[in-house]
Amino acid sequence: MTRIHLSKAQVTEVEEAYVLDALRSGWVAPLGPHVDAFEAEVAARCGVAGALALSSGTAALHLALLDAGVGPGTLVPVSDLTFAATVNAVAYTGADPVLVDAQEADGNVDVDLLLDAVDRLRAEGASVPAVVVVDLFGRCADYGRLEPALADRGVHLIEDAAEALGAFHAGRGAGSFGRSAALSFNGNKIMTTSGGGMLLSDDAEMLARARYLSTQARQPVPWYEHTEVGFNYRMSNILAALGRGQLTRLDAMIARRREIRDLYDKHLSGIFGIRVLGRSGADYDDDDNCWLTTIVIDGPGASCEPGQTIADGAVDALNAVDIEARHVWKPMHLQPVHREMRAFLNGSSERLFERGITLPSGAGLTDADVFRVIDALTAHLEGR
């Protein structure tokens, strides 16, 4: 039986044409005309003044944090329910991450808890130059509340929009919030450059400084001169060409992922207490990019092996029939490497980890693929 993947990249003749153009141009090393064009196109798409194409979304976060004055002796509140790269980037600077829990409705950061964390840390005398907020599974956080509240406190907002390109909040595109934002084009994202990322900002001077640091901090002289330590963070022209091709099809890929989410919602919601994360009542998900459809099984969840969670049982059952499913991100406060970090917790991220799974959501899936997932999950929940 053919394996159904979680979020397999979909590449067509459109992308092939762009990549072939890059190869034939001779610009096969890092940088080149496709990089310049890709930066301008993504900036326009997200609604910001400029962008910097990089080797990863993690690199973008690292540069954003350095720009915000994050370093040794500072504390950075960051979403607890996220991929490790978000917290790792803070650690790269020598700062201490402070983990802040989620809200159950969509898994994004609990705004009240985040603001309380900032206020309490500063009342204790800590330096809190910035916070990092994650747009989970393609849904923007509540920036309508976060932006003004953090601005009033003089704290920089860095948006980790790695999962959210193409999403919106209050009419603004993901990647346009805060002082700067990071995108990821990893192989399983809503669109891909195979590997890569981008830093976005309206601050031209900030982007110029980041561009300098990302090219090994090379001075503008005829020889290799360096007055400070830089990084090898730039994107290749070939990967940028692939990204440009993908970007032309982004709206269609989002639309297909939404159709897939609608099928899951129609045939699974309400069964065994299943809900689609982020889709409930008036708080719908019309502005999400539907990157990964995540369900939460709030009912009994069928059989589980001793010591297993509901999510464990469902993930194991699907993978046993060649359907790739995964847990939601394991909260950072439960990760062995981050377990000693200070955290502001409400229990939501742990509950979502115990009961939430991500289902195959790639734009290349057929309806038959989706119904195979639905049937397999239903059989598991019914104990068949």
C-alpha positions as CSV (number, residue, x, y, z in Angstrom):
1,M,0.0,0.0,0.0
2,T,1.3,3.5,-0.9
3,R,2.3,5.5,2.1
4,I,0.4,8.7,2.7
5,H,2.8,11.4,3.8
6,L,2.1,14.2,6.3
7,S,3.0,17.2,4.1
8,K,4.9,16.1,1.0
9,A,6.3,18.8,-1.2
10,Q,4.4,19.2,-4.5
11,V,6.7,20.2,-7.4
12,T,5.4,20.8,-11.0
13,E,6.6,21.9,-14.3
14,V,6.3,25.5,-13.1
15,E,9.1,25.0,-10.5
16,E,11.2,23.0,-13.0
17,A,11.2,25.9,-15.4
18,Y,12.4,28.3,-12.7
19,V,15.1,26.0,-11.5
20,L,16.3,25.2,-15.1
21,D,16.6,29.0,-15.7
22,A,18.8,29.3,-12.7
23,L,21.0,26.4,-13.7
24,R,21.4,27.7,-17.3
25,S,22.2,31.2,-16.0
26,G,25.4,30.1,-14.4
27,W,24.3,31.5,-11.0
28,V,24.6,28.2,-9.1
29,A,26.5,29.5,-6.1
30,P,24.8,31.4,-3.2
31,L,23.1,34.6,-4.3
32,G,22.0,35.7,-7.7
33,P,19.1,37.3,-9.6
34,H,16.5,34.7,-8.4
35,V,17.5,35.5,-4.7
36,D,16.9,39.2,-5.3
37,A,13.6,38.6,-7.0
38,F,12.4,36.1,-4.4
39,E,13.1,38.6,-1.6
40,A,11.1,41.3,-3.4
41,E,8.2,38.9,-4.2
42,V,7.9,37.5,-0.7
43,A,8.1,41.0,0.9
44,A,5.3,42.1,-1.4
45,R,3.2,39.0,-0.6
46,C,3.6,39.5,3.2
47,G,3.1,43.3,3.1
48,V,6.5,44.4,4.4
49,A,9.2,46.8,3.1
50,G,12.0,44.2,2.7
51,A,13.2,40.7,3.1
52,L,16.4,38.7,3.4
53,A,16.6,35.2,1.9
54,L,18.5,32.9,4.2
55,S,19.6,29.2,4.7
56,S,16.8,28.5,7.2
57,G,14.1,29.9,9.3
58,T,16.3,29.4,12.4
59,A,18.9,31.7,10.9
60,A,16.2,34.3,10.4
61,L,15.2,34.0,14.1
62,H,18.8,34.2,15.2
63,L,19.4,37.4,13.2
64,A,16.1,38.9,14.4
65,L,17.1,38.3,18.0
66,L,20.5,39.8,17.7
67,D,18.9,42.9,16.1
68,A,16.5,43.2,19.1
69,G,19.4,43.4,21.6
70,V,19.0,39.8,22.9
71,G,22.2,38.3,24.4
72,P,23.8,37.1,27.6
73,G,22.0,38.3,30.7
74,T,18.7,38.9,29.0
75,L,15.4,36.9,29.1
76,V,13.2,36.1,26.2
77,P,9.6,34.8,26.7
78,V,8.8,32.4,23.8
79,S,5.9,30.1,22.9
80,D,6.1,26.8,24.7
81,L,4.2,24.8,22.1
82,T,6.6,25.0,19.1
83,F,9.3,23.3,17.2
84,A,12.7,23.3,19.0
85,A,14.3,25.8,16.5
86,T,12.3,28.7,18.1
87,V,13.9,28.2,21.5
88,N,17.3,27.1,20.1
89,A,17.6,30.4,18.3
90,V,17.3,32.2,21.6
91,A,19.9,29.9,23.1
92,Y,22.3,30.7,20.3
93,T,22.5,34.3,21.5
94,G,23.4,33.4,25.1
95,A,20.1,34.6,26.4
96,D,17.7,32.5,28.6
97,P,14.4,31.5,27.0
98,V,11.3,31.7,29.2
99,L,8.6,29.3,28.1
100,V,5.0,30.6,27.9
101,D,2.0,28.2,27.6
102,A,-0.7,28.0,24.9
103,Q,-4.4,28.6,24.7
104,E,-6.5,25.5,24.1
105,A,-8.6,26.8,21.2
106,D,-5.8,27.0,18.7
107,G,-2.5,26.2,20.4
108,N,-1.1,29.7,20.0
109,V,0.4,31.5,22.9
110,D,-1.9,32.6,25.8
111,V,-1.7,36.4,25.4
112,D,-2.6,37.1,29.0
113,L,0.0,34.7,30.3
114,L,2.7,36.1,28.0
115,L,2.0,39.7,29.1
116,D,2.0,38.6,32.7
117,A,5.3,36.8,32.2
118,V,6.9,40.0,30.8
119,D,5.5,42.1,33.6
120,R,6.6,39.7,36.3
121,L,10.1,39.2,34.9
122,R,10.7,43.0,34.6
123,A,9.3,43.6,38.1
124,E,12.0,41.2,39.3
125,G,14.6,43.4,37.6
126,A,15.2,41.2,34.5
127,S,16.1,42.6,31.1
128,V,13.4,41.5,28.6
129,P,14.3,43.1,25.2
130,A,12.0,40.9,23.1
131,V,9.5,38.1,22.9
132,V,9.1,35.4,20.2
133,V,5.6,34.5,19.3
134,V,4.9,31.4,17.1
135,D,2.1,31.2,14.5
136,L,1.2,27.6,15.2
137,F,0.3,25.2,12.3
138,G,-0.4,28.2,10.0
139,R,-2.6,30.3,12.2
140,C,-1.5,33.8,13.3
141,A,-1.4,34.6,17.0
142,D,-3.6,37.4,18.4
143,Y,-1.5,40.3,17.3
144,G,-4.3,42.7,17.7
145,R,-3.7,42.4,21.4
146,L,0.0,41.6,21.4
147,E,1.4,44.4,19.3
148,P,0.0,47.4,21.2
149,A,0.6,45.8,24.6
150,L,4.2,45.0,23.9
151,A,4.8,48.4,22.3
152,D,3.5,50.0,25.4
153,R,6.0,48.0,27.4
154,G,8.9,48.8,25.1
155,V,9.5,45.2,24.2
156,H,10.2,44.0,20.7
157,L,7.9,41.5,19.1
158,I,9.5,38.9,16.9
159,E,7.0,36.8,14.9
160,D,8.0,33.2,14.2
161,A,5.8,32.8,11.1
162,A,7.8,29.7,9.9
163,E,4.5,27.8,9.6
164,A,2.2,30.6,8.5
165,L,3.2,32.1,5.1
166,G,-0.1,33.0,3.3
167,A,-2.1,33.3,6.5
168,F,-3.7,36.6,7.7
169,H,-4.7,38.3,10.9
170,A,-7.0,41.4,10.8
171,G,-6.2,41.9,7.1
172,R,-2.5,41.7,7.5
173,G,-0.3,39.0,6.2
174,A,1.7,36.6,8.4
175,G,5.3,37.9,8.6
176,S,4.2,41.6,8.9
177,F,3.8,41.8,12.6
178,G,6.3,43.1,15.2
179,R,9.8,44.5,14.5
180,S,10.7,41.5,12.4
181,A,9.5,38.0,11.4
182,A,10.9,34.7,10.3
183,L,9.6,32.4,7.6
184,S,10.7,28.8,6.8
185,F,10.8,27.1,3.5
186,N,11.7,23.7,4.8
187,G,10.6,20.7,2.7
188,N,7.3,20.1,4.5
189,K,6.1,23.7,4.7
190,I,3.2,25.3,2.9
191,M,5.8,26.1,0.1
192,T,9.4,25.0,-0.1
193,T,12.8,25.9,-1.4
194,S,14.0,22.4,-0.2
195,G,15.7,24.2,2.8
196,G,15.7,27.9,3.5
197,G,14.1,30.8,5.3
198,M,13.6,34.5,5.2
199,L,13.8,37.5,7.5
200,L,11.1,40.2,7.0
201,S,11.0,43.7,8.3
202,D,9.9,47.2,7.5
203,D,13.2,48.5,8.9
204,A,15.7,48.9,6.0
205,E,18.7,49.5,8.3
206,M,17.9,46.4,10.3
207,L,17.8,44.3,7.2
208,A,21.0,45.8,5.9
209,R,22.8,44.9,9.1
210,A,21.3,41.4,9.0
211,R,22.4,41.0,5.4
212,Y,26.0,42.0,6.4
213,L,26.1,39.5,9.3
214,S,24.6,36.7,7.1
215,T,27.5,36.9,4.7
216,Q,30.2,36.3,7.2
217,A,30.3,40.1,8.2
218,R,32.6,40.8,5.2
219,Q,33.7,44.4,5.0
220,P,33.2,46.2,1.6
221,V,36.8,46.2,0.5
222,P,38.5,44.3,-2.4
223,W,39.9,41.6,0.0
224,Y,38.4,39.5,2.7
225,E,38.3,41.8,5.8
226,H,36.3,41.1,8.9
227,T,36.0,43.2,12.0
228,E,33.4,41.0,13.8
229,V,32.1,37.5,13.7
230,G,29.4,36.8,11.0
231,F,27.5,33.8,9.8
232,N,27.2,31.7,6.6
233,Y,23.4,32.2,6.3
234,R,22.5,33.1,2.7
235,M,20.3,31.2,0.3
236,S,21.4,29.8,-3.0
237,N,20.1,31.1,-6.3
238,I,18.9,27.7,-7.3
239,L,16.8,27.3,-4.2
240,A,15.4,30.8,-4.6
241,A,14.3,29.8,-8.1
242,L,12.4,26.8,-6.7
243,G,10.8,29.1,-4.2
244,R,9.7,31.6,-6.9
245,G,8.0,28.8,-8.7
246,Q,6.3,27.6,-5.6
247,L,5.2,31.2,-4.7
248,T,3.3,31.5,-8.0
249,R,1.2,28.5,-6.9
250,L,0.8,29.4,-3.2
251,D,-2.8,30.4,-3.3
252,A,-3.8,27.2,-5.1
253,M,-1.9,25.1,-2.6
254,I,-3.5,26.8,0.3
255,A,-7.0,26.3,-1.3
256,R,-6.3,22.6,-1.7
257,R,-5.2,22.2,1.9
258,R,-8.4,24.0,3.0
259,E,-10.4,21.5,0.9
260,I,-8.6,18.7,2.8
261,R,-9.3,20.4,6.1
262,D,-13.0,20.7,5.2
263,L,-13.2,17.0,4.5
264,Y,-11.6,16.1,7.8
265,D,-13.9,18.5,9.6
266,K,-17.0,17.2,7.9
267,H,-16.4,13.6,8.5
268,L,-14.5,13.6,11.9
269,S,-15.7,16.6,14.0
270,G,-17.9,15.5,16.9
271,I,-17.0,11.8,16.6
272,F,-15.3,10.7,19.8
273,G,-15.1,14.4,20.8
274,I,-12.9,15.2,17.9
275,R,-12.4,18.9,17.1
276,V,-10.2,20.6,14.5
277,L,-7.7,22.8,16.3
278,G,-8.4,26.5,15.6
279,R,-11.8,25.8,14.1
280,S,-14.6,26.4,16.5
281,G,-17.8,28.5,16.4
282,A,-17.3,32.1,15.6
283,D,-13.6,31.8,15.9
284,Y,-13.2,30.1,12.5
285,D,-10.0,29.6,10.5
286,D,-10.7,31.5,7.3
287,D,-7.4,33.4,7.6
288,D,-5.3,30.3,8.3
289,N,-3.1,28.8,5.6
290,C,-4.2,25.3,6.6
291,W,-0.6,24.0,6.6
292,L,-1.3,21.1,8.9
293,T,-4.8,20.0,9.9
294,T,-4.5,19.2,13.6
295,I,-7.3,17.4,15.5
296,V,-7.8,17.1,19.2
297,I,-9.5,13.9,20.5
298,D,-11.4,15.1,23.6
299,G,-13.4,11.9,23.9
300,P,-12.1,8.5,25.2
301,G,-9.9,8.0,22.1
302,A,-10.3,4.2,21.7
303,S,-7.7,1.8,23.1
304,C,-4.2,2.7,24.1
305,E,-1.4,0.6,25.3
306,P,-0.5,1.0,29.0
307,G,1.4,4.2,29.5
308,Q,0.2,5.6,26.2
309,T,-1.7,8.8,25.6
310,I,-4.7,9.1,23.3
311,A,-2.4,10.8,20.8
312,D,0.1,7.9,21.1
313,G,-2.6,5.4,20.2
314,A,-3.9,7.3,17.2
315,V,-0.5,8.0,15.8
316,D,0.6,4.4,16.1
317,A,-2.6,3.1,14.5
318,L,-2.3,5.4,11.5
319,N,1.4,4.7,11.0
320,A,0.7,1.0,11.2
321,V,-1.3,1.3,8.0
322,D,1.2,3.5,6.1
323,I,-0.4,6.8,7.0
324,E,2.0,9.4,8.4
325,A,0.6,11.2,11.4
326,R,2.4,13.0,14.2
327,H,1.9,14.3,17.6
328,V,1.6,18.1,17.9
329,W,4.9,19.7,19.0
330,K,6.1,18.3,22.3
331,P,6.0,21.3,24.6
332,M,9.5,22.8,25.2
333,H,9.1,22.5,29.0
334,L,8.8,18.7,28.6
335,Q,12.0,18.5,26.4
336,P,14.9,17.1,28.3
337,V,17.3,19.8,27.0
338,H,14.9,22.6,28.1
339,R,13.3,21.1,31.2
340,E,15.1,23.4,33.7
341,M,14.0,26.6,31.9
342,R,11.7,28.9,33.7
343,A,8.2,28.5,32.4
344,F,4.7,30.1,32.8
345,L,2.3,27.2,32.4
346,N,-1.5,26.7,32.4
347,G,-1.5,23.0,31.3
348,S,-2.8,23.6,27.8
349,S,0.2,22.6,25.8
350,E,0.5,19.3,27.8
351,R,-3.2,18.5,27.2
352,L,-2.8,19.2,23.4
353,F,0.3,17.0,23.3
354,E,-1.6,14.2,25.0
355,R,-4.7,14.4,22.8
356,G,-3.7,16.2,19.5
357,I,-2.4,14.8,16.3
358,T,-1.5,16.3,12.9
359,L,-3.1,14.5,9.9
360,P,-1.8,14.3,6.3
361,S,-2.5,17.7,4.7
362,G,-0.3,18.1,1.6
363,A,-1.7,19.8,-1.4
364,G,-0.9,16.8,-3.6
365,L,-3.3,14.4,-1.7
366,T,-6.3,13.1,-3.5
367,D,-9.8,12.9,-1.9
368,A,-9.3,9.1,-1.9
369,D,-6.1,9.6,0.2
370,V,-8.0,11.8,2.7
371,F,-10.9,9.3,3.0
372,R,-8.3,6.5,3.6
373,V,-7.0,8.6,6.6
374,I,-10.6,9.2,7.8
375,D,-11.5,5.5,7.6
376,A,-8.4,4.4,9.3
377,L,-8.8,6.8,12.2
378,T,-12.4,6.0,12.6
379,A,-11.6,2.3,12.7
380,H,-9.1,2.9,15.4
381,L,-11.5,5.1,17.5
382,E,-14.2,2.5,17.2
383,G,-11.8,-0.2,18.3
384,R,-11.9,-2.1,15.0
